[in-house]
Amino acid sequence: MDPDCWCEVSDVVYGLIQHKLLPGCSVLVTSRPIALHLLEKAEISVWAEILGFVGDDRKEYFNRFFEDQTVAAAVFKHVEENEILYTMCYNPSYCWILSLSLGPFFTEKDMKQQQVPKTITQLYSYYIYNILKNHSREIEDPRDVLLKLGEMAFTGVSEKKIVFRNGDLIQYNLQPSRFLSGFLMELLERDDSVHSVFYTFPHLTIQEFVAALAQFLIAHPKNIQNLLCEAHGKEDGRFEIFLRFVAGLSSPQAAQPLVKFLSPFLHQTTCQVIEWVKKTLINLAGSVMDHSGKRSLLMMMHCLFESQNKALAQATVGSVKILNFDGLQLTPIDCVVLSHVIGFCDSIKELRLRECYIHCEGLQRLASVLHKCHILRYLLVQYFD
């Protein structure tokens, strides 16, 4: 209770939730701060972002995950050299996914000749590839099961649902199996004397990727743009990561690992996804935007980055007059994405970054491409300890 006493962050959070500290205050805790813009009208007195791993914490995670320290060093070196993957490592869950997906590239002979993932979509493609490679023999038609699982995952994303029960599996003609356990965690719920089982994906982003993969494969090419437009129209952020993955799957590098098990991706679908990204970006960048519009533009920059399509970047971002992000709080990952997308282009006419609260790590990510902007409008905020 002594305000001058040093203690762990967890103790402060626990004290607030238990109303032992600041009794009467309301406390909101979220693992998805992307949706906080919906609370603009609420009077929030104090907010804090717990950043997770910093500095050597990231390296230590990989050293502990791999028994072979040579492999740990090789995986971490690749991550460290890739800005988007390294920036993701603030989150322990992403470190786990990175370790599972990248480990085989440095331990298995047949993987050492493959291109190591550079984007988040490519990373998750190999995460799914490893499951299919190790478990596909356990089931007659792994593609069919994966697509049904993806439909269930998509319904979950649409309805903000991350917990599934036996009734959900039955609805999508899914049976518990060793193959399915590679995608879903089985958890036991105890209610008095009754025990029931429910299922969840190891991480929400895995659910979103499986949902995106299924829609990319089963949606009719003529309908995929309508699906993407409808998802993009939801302003609560539920489809943001899903849309990034769909855009990323238009990249041959992301699709290639999965073709062996899921058959080639339709060229018409890929073209429709690229066309949707192009039209949406041009419409957003060419309009007068409110805060919501700027968020949509930033989200589409993430989609463009995941697609790794240089020609598309030049035809969209390289042709607009103004990229306006004034008033948006840009994270280091946002800055990495902006840096790479701007790097795809020959030049940018005007970039606005006023009141974006870009911290030192974000500025470092942007610094190498700012010379490409003919006009740069920004406000540098000095932070004091």
Salt bridges, closest charged atoms under 4 A:
GLU40 OE2 - HIS291 NE2 3.53
GLU60 OE2 - ARG64 NH2 2.70
GLU81 OE2 - LYS77 NZ 2.65
GLU83 OE1 - HIS340 NE2 3.45
GLU108 OE1 - LYS133 NZ 2.75
ASP110 OD2 - LYS133 NZ 3.07
GLU138 OE2 - HIS135 ND1 3.16
GLU138 OE2 - ARG178 NH2 3.61
ASP144 OD2 - LYS148 NZ 3.10
ASP168 OD1 - LYS161 NZ 2.82
GLU189 OE1 - ARG165 NH1 3.22
GLU208 OE1 - ARG32 NH2 2.96
ASP236 OD2 - LYS160 NZ 3.23
ASP236 OD2 - ARG238 NH2 2.54
GLU240 OE1 - ARG244 NH2 3.93
GLU240 OE2 - ARG295 NH2 3.74
ASP326 OD2 - ARG354 NH2 3.18
ASP334 OD1 - HIS302 NE2 2.76
GLU350 OE2 - ARG352 NE 2.65
GLU350 OE2 - ARG377 NE 2.71
GLU361 OE2 - ARG365 NH2 3.37
